[in-house]
Amino acid sequence: MFRSMLLAACALAAPAFAQVPASLPAGPRVPVVAVTQPVPTMPQFIRADQAILRDLVRERSGGRIDVTVASHAERNLGGAEIVRLVRAGQVEIGAGTLSTLSGDVPILDGVDLSGLAPDINDARRIAEAMIPVANRDLERFGTRLVAMYPFPAQVLFCRAPFTQLSDLRGRRIRTFGNSLVDFFQALGAQPTSIAFPEVYSALERGVVDCAITGSGSGNAARWHEVSTHISNLPVSWAVSGYLVNLAWWNRLDPAVRTFMEGTFRQMSDELWALGAAATRDGIDCNIGRAEACRIHTLAPRPMVEVVASPADVALSRTIFRDNVLPGFVRRCGARCGEVYNEIIAPISGVRFGG
């Protein structure tokens, strides 16, 4: 699976700049403030937010659109505030993981439920199919999704050895979002909510035994310094979205809005490719496989890769069906079960309620 992901990500070598219009008609300057990824060292921040949203947009617009980008950590944010920041107009563009933002808009949690889509291609199909539904709810908050994207596969980093999912019983595991809580509770673990920038110290001090994040995201945050074992089982993808303030978006000059729509299409394409490539790369960098480590940083103290067994894959699927999916519908309501069965079940192959 990871090999196919890596091959599919070859588009990273040739960015699709043609998706962004080559120029923009002269007009008033458009200043934009964007707050996007959790920390500024992430490839998503460097390769998409800085390289495309900030630099390429400024170049292709002749300086007319001037985007200032910052990470959550640089603004002292935990991530859950993004919908409210964008709604209030404190920033024009915000990005965050949908599971984190679902506290404000519950339907968002259904896009990336734990155990739902072990394959990144299915994850993308689900995400894009759900954008119109999600926007019906988000627009009541004065916001709109303009693109979705993944992080690398969300995997476990642990301070002590484990060989299978059942070994996690009783361990304190940093999670984010309700479906991860449901998933690890079903394993008999103790989920703990900790903001991403604080996880390094929590692992270092033993506040948690394990933590879940993207294989590459954990590398970017140097979790390999405070943990010893990493799983290769994708529990989810931390599918995230770029939100815009709806009133601001609708006021934009139509030419500027079209220009920005093209920008977000390009960013989405490149970030899905990056999520695929960075998944295996993050593991390889963390386990010290220098010849395969091209995106992230080679860990000076190699971690141990825990390879998922067929039994682990089957257990993950069972937990999704019996625990995660019912928990989502219970929190979100009957309408969410209907939406899931109509839009997501044909892709996932698992229906709610049988």
N, C-alpha and C positions, 0 to 999 in steps of 0.2 A: 504493500500500500504506500509506504513512504517513498519507494523508488518511483512509482508512477506519479506521485505528487511532485517530486523533484524534476522529473522530465517535463511535466506540464508547466513548470514554472520557468521554462527557458525564455519566456517573454521578458523576463527581467533584464536580459542582456540587451534588449532593443526596446527602450521605452516608447510607448505609443503616443508620441507628442502630437501626431496629426489630429488626435481627438480634440485638442484645444485649438480654437480658431487662431490663425496665424497673426491676426491683428484685430484691433478694436477701433471703431471710429472715434475721432476726437470728441472730447466732452469733459464734464466736470470730474475732478478727482474723486475716487470712491475709497475712503479709508475703511478698513475692515479689521476687527479684532477677533481672533480665533483662539480658543483654548481646547487642546486636543488630547494628546496621549498622556498616560500616567507619569512617565519620566522622560527627560530629553535625550537619554542615551539609546532609546529604542530605535531600531531601524525604521519603524513605521513613521516616527517623528522626523527622522533625518531624510529618508528617501521619498516620502510623500508630502508631509506637511511643510517642511522647509524647502525641499527641492522643487516641488510642483506648486503647492498652494501659495507659497510665499514668492519663491524666486522665478519660476517659470511664468506665473501669472503676471508678475511685475514686468518681466521681459516682453511677453507676448501682448500685453495691453499698453505697451509704451509708457509704463509708469502710471497709467491712469488708475489702475486698481492696486492699492497698496495694503497688503495683508500682513498684520503683525501676528505671529504665532507664539504661543507659550504652552508649556506642559502643565498638567495638574499640579505637579510638585512645585513648579516655579510660582504658582499662584496660591500655594498652600490649600489645595482642594483635595478632598477625598474621592471625588468622582460622582457621588450621588447628587450633587447640586447642579449638574449640567443643564437639565431641563429647565430648572428655575432660573438659572443665570441667563439662558437664551431667551426664555419667555419674558424676563424683565428687561431685556435689551441691554444688559450689562456687557454682553458679547454678541456679535452678530452670528458667529458660528461656534458650535461646541461639539465635541465628540466624546463618547463614552460607551462602555459596554452595556448592551441592552439589558442584561440581567440586573445590573446595578441601577439603571434608569427605570426599571419596571416598578420600583416603589411608587413612582408617580403615574406610570402608565402600564398597568399589569399585563396587557396583551403582549408587550415587548418580550416578556420572559419566555413566551412560547416559541420564539424564533430559534433559540439555542439551548434547549433543555438538555440536561446532562444525560448522556447515553443515547440521544436522539439520532445523531448523524456522525458515525465514526469516519465516514468518507467526506473529504472537504468539498467534493463536487456536489454531493447531496446537500451539504450545509449551504452552499451558495444558492442552489435552486430554491431551497426553503426560504432563505433570507429575501431573495428578490421577489418571490411570490407573495411574501407577507408585507412588502412595503405599502401597497395601497390600503390594506387593512389597518396597519399601524398608524398611517397618516390620518385616517378618520378619527382616531382617538387623540393623536398628538396635536391636531389642529385646534382641538378644544382648549389646548394649553398655549395656543399662539405660536406653535413650533411646527416644523415639518422635517421629515427625513429626506435628505437628498442623495444619500449613498450609504450602503452598508459594506462592511469589510470584516475579515477575521484577524485574530492574532494566530500565532502558531498553535498547534494542538495543545489543549490544556491538559497538563500531565502533573504527576506528583513528584515533588522534591522532598526527601525525608532525611532526617538526621541519623537514622539508624537503619540497619538492613531490613529488607522485606523481599519476599519472592513472589507473592500473589496477593490479590485483593483481600482475601480473608485474613491476612496477617495484620491488617490495619485496625482490626477490632480494638477498641479502647484507646486508640491514639487520638491526640488532639490535632486537628487538621484545619489549617487556615482555608476558608472558603469565601466565596462572594456570591451572593444571589441565592434565592430560595431553592432552586432545583439542585444545586450542589449540596445544600444542607440535606435535602431529602435523600440524595444519592448516598452520602457518607453515613447518615444516620441508619440507612438500611443495611450498611456494612457493620454497624455496631461501633463506628468511630464517633468522635466528639467534635462536630464542626465549630469553628471559631471565626467570627468575622473580624478581619483586620485589614485596614486600608493598605494598598499595594506598597506605598513608600515606607511603611512601618514593618513590613514582613521580615526584612533582613535581620533587624535587631531581635524580632520575636523568635526567629530560628536560632540566632546566635545565643540568646539567653535561655532557650528551652521553654519559652512561653507556649510554643506549639512544637509538635513532633514532626509534622509534615506541613507542606503548603502546596496549593495548586495554582499554577499559572502556565502561560505558554512556555514551551521548551526554550525558545529563544528569549522571551521576555525575562525569564528567570536568570538567564545568562547575562543579559544586559544589566540586570540589577545585582549581579555578582552573587547569586544564591549558591553557586558552586563553592563559595568560600565557607558557607555555614550549613551545608548539607552534604550527604555522601552518596545517596542513591536516587536515581531518576527513572520513572516509568516511561515506557513508550506507548502506553494505551491512551488514545484520545478520548477524554471524558466529555469534552465540549470544545468549542473554538473561540470562546469569548467574543462572539460576533458583536460588532460595535457599529455605531452609526454616526454620521455627521448630521447634526441638526442645525437648521437656520431659524432665525427669528422671522416668523411668517409675515408680519407687517413690513419689516425691512425688505424681505425678499420680494414681496409684491410691489413695493415702491421702486425697485430697481428699474433703471432704463432697460427696456426689453433686450437690447443688444448686449448689455452687461449681464443680464440674467442668463441669456443663451450662452454667453462666454463661460460663465461659472458652471452651468449645467454640463458643458463639455469638459471642464476641469474636473468636476466630481466623477464623471464617467471614467476618465483616465485614471484618477486616483483609485477608484474602486477596482478596476481591472488590475492595476499594478499591485494593489494591496492583497487581492486574492492570490495572485501569483506569488507574492512575497510570503503570505501565510503558508502556502504549500512548501516552498523552498526552505523557509526558515524553520519548519517543524523538524525535519531530519537534521538540518544544519545545527540547530540548537542542541539537539541530543549529542551529535558528534563533537561539537565544541566542548560540551560539558564533560564528556567521557574522555577527552584528550586525544581524539582522532584527528591529528593535525592535517592530514592530507585531504580530509573532507570538510574541514572547518573554514568556510569562505565568507560567511556573513557576520557571524558573531565573534566573540573573543575566546581563544583557546584557554581552557581552565588550567591553571598551573598545577592544581591538585585534582587529577581526574576522578570523576564520579563513576559509580557502577551503574550500568544500564540494566533495568529490570524488564525483561522481555515478556509481554503479555502472552499468556497461554490461551488456547481455544476455550478453556474453561472460564478464564477471566472475561473474554469477549462475550461469551454466552451469559455470564452472570451480569455483566453490565447491561445487556439487552433486557434481561429479566427485571432488573431493578428499574429500568426506564419504564417498562410496561406496567409493573405492579405498584411502584412507589412514586416515581417522578411525575409521570403523566397525570395520575389521579390527583396528586398534590397540587399541580399547576391548575387544573380545572376547579378544584376545591377553592383555591385562593382567588381565581380570576372570574369564576362564574360559569353558568351553563353555556352562555354565548361563546365563551372561549373554547369549550369542548366542541361546539358545532363548527367554529372556525378551523380548529385543528383537524377535524375529520374531513372537512371540505378541501382545505388547501394543503395541509402538511401530510396527512395520512397516505395519500397516493404516492408520495415520495418516500416516506419512512417505512411504509409497509406495516405499520402498527396503528390500529384504530383505537380510539378511546371508547370504552364500554363494550369491548369485544371485537 
